[in-house]
Amino acid sequence: MEDNGFWRDVPPINLTGRRCRAVTEHGTVIEGRLEYTLSRATQLPDEPALEQLSFADVLQPVILNLNGDHVGNRLCTGYVSLEEVG
């Protein structure tokens, strides 16, 4: 499977619900719809925010973005590729 990078520069919330397939470093294939989570240290809007996308029932997120990072989304450690499948 080849990583097509569709997810790199899209705001994480806009990736919610997309059907994707990820491959881990150990070759495990995970397929499903992406779920969005926003976490803040406090409820203040200026506090650091962590946006993440994960698959249902998978504890480790697949994509992270800290504070709307201008560098874009980052594939989490343990994953080698992510592609949209439909």
Contacts in CASP RR format, 6 or more apart in sequence:
PFRMAT RR
TARGET T0000
AUTHOR 0000-0000-0000
METHOD contacts of the structure
MODEL  1
MEDNGFWRDVPPINLTGRRCRAVTEHGTVIEGRLEYTLSRATQLPDEPAL
EQLSFADVLQPVILNLNGDHVGNRLCTGYVSLEEVG
1 21 0 8 1.000
1 23 0 8 1.000
1 29 0 8 1.000
1 81 0 8 1.000
1 83 0 8 1.000
2 81 0 8 1.000
2 83 0 8 1.000
3 75 0 8 1.000
3 80 0 8 1.000
3 81 0 8 1.000
3 82 0 8 1.000
3 83 0 8 1.000
4 83 0 8 1.000
4 84 0 8 1.000
5 82 0 8 1.000
5 83 0 8 1.000
6 83 0 8 1.000
6 84 0 8 1.000
7 15 0 8 1.000
7 20 0 8 1.000
7 53 0 8 1.000
7 63 0 8 1.000
7 73 0 8 1.000
7 82 0 8 1.000
7 84 0 8 1.000
8 72 0 8 1.000
8 73 0 8 1.000
9 72 0 8 1.000
9 73 0 8 1.000
10 73 0 8 1.000
11 68 0 8 1.000
12 36 0 8 1.000
12 51 0 8 1.000
12 52 0 8 1.000
12 53 0 8 1.000
12 63 0 8 1.000
12 65 0 8 1.000
12 73 0 8 1.000
13 36 0 8 1.000
13 38 0 8 1.000
13 51 0 8 1.000
15 34 0 8 1.000
15 36 0 8 1.000
15 53 0 8 1.000
15 63 0 8 1.000
16 34 0 8 1.000
16 35 0 8 1.000
16 36 0 8 1.000
16 53 0 8 1.000
17 33 0 8 1.000
17 34 0 8 1.000
17 35 0 8 1.000
18 33 0 8 1.000
18 34 0 8 1.000
18 84 0 8 1.000
18 86 0 8 1.000
19 31 0 8 1.000
19 32 0 8 1.000
19 33 0 8 1.000
19 84 0 8 1.000
19 85 0 8 1.000
19 86 0 8 1.000
20 31 0 8 1.000
20 32 0 8 1.000
20 33 0 8 1.000
20 34 0 8 1.000
20 55 0 8 1.000
20 62 0 8 1.000
20 82 0 8 1.000
20 83 0 8 1.000
20 84 0 8 1.000
20 85 0 8 1.000
21 29 0 8 1.000
21 30 0 8 1.000
21 31 0 8 1.000
21 32 0 8 1.000
21 82 0 8 1.000
21 83 0 8 1.000
21 85 0 8 1.000
22 29 0 8 1.000
22 30 0 8 1.000
22 31 0 8 1.000
22 55 0 8 1.000
22 62 0 8 1.000
22 79 0 8 1.000
22 81 0 8 1.000
22 82 0 8 1.000
22 83 0 8 1.000
23 29 0 8 1.000
23 30 0 8 1.000
23 79 0 8 1.000
23 80 0 8 1.000
23 81 0 8 1.000
24 30 0 8 1.000
24 78 0 8 1.000
24 79 0 8 1.000
24 80 0 8 1.000
25 78 0 8 1.000
25 79 0 8 1.000
25 80 0 8 1.000
27 80 0 8 1.000
30 55 0 8 1.000
30 58 0 8 1.000
30 62 0 8 1.000
31 55 0 8 1.000
31 85 0 8 1.000
32 55 0 8 1.000
32 56 0 8 1.000
33 55 0 8 1.000
33 56 0 8 1.000
34 53 0 8 1.000
34 54 0 8 1.000
34 55 0 8 1.000
34 62 0 8 1.000
34 63 0 8 1.000
35 53 0 8 1.000
35 54 0 8 1.000
35 55 0 8 1.000
35 56 0 8 1.000
36 51 0 8 1.000
36 52 0 8 1.000
36 53 0 8 1.000
37 51 0 8 1.000
37 52 0 8 1.000
37 53 0 8 1.000
37 54 0 8 1.000
37 61 0 8 1.000
38 49 0 8 1.000
38 50 0 8 1.000
38 51 0 8 1.000
39 49 0 8 1.000
39 50 0 8 1.000
39 52 0 8 1.000
40 47 0 8 1.000
40 48 0 8 1.000
40 49 0 8 1.000
40 50 0 8 1.000
41 47 0 8 1.000
41 48 0 8 1.000
48 66 0 8 1.000
48 67 0 8 1.000
49 66 0 8 1.000
49 67 0 8 1.000
49 68 0 8 1.000
50 64 0 8 1.000
50 65 0 8 1.000
50 66 0 8 1.000
51 64 0 8 1.000
51 65 0 8 1.000
51 66 0 8 1.000
51 68 0 8 1.000
52 61 0 8 1.000
52 63 0 8 1.000
52 64 0 8 1.000
52 65 0 8 1.000
53 61 0 8 1.000
53 62 0 8 1.000
53 63 0 8 1.000
53 73 0 8 1.000
54 60 0 8 1.000
54 61 0 8 1.000
54 62 0 8 1.000
55 62 0 8 1.000
60 76 0 8 1.000
60 78 0 8 1.000
61 76 0 8 1.000
62 75 0 8 1.000
62 76 0 8 1.000
62 79 0 8 1.000
62 82 0 8 1.000
63 73 0 8 1.000
63 74 0 8 1.000
63 75 0 8 1.000
63 76 0 8 1.000
63 82 0 8 1.000
64 73 0 8 1.000
64 74 0 8 1.000
64 76 0 8 1.000
65 72 0 8 1.000
65 73 0 8 1.000
65 74 0 8 1.000
75 81 0 8 1.000
75 82 0 8 1.000
END
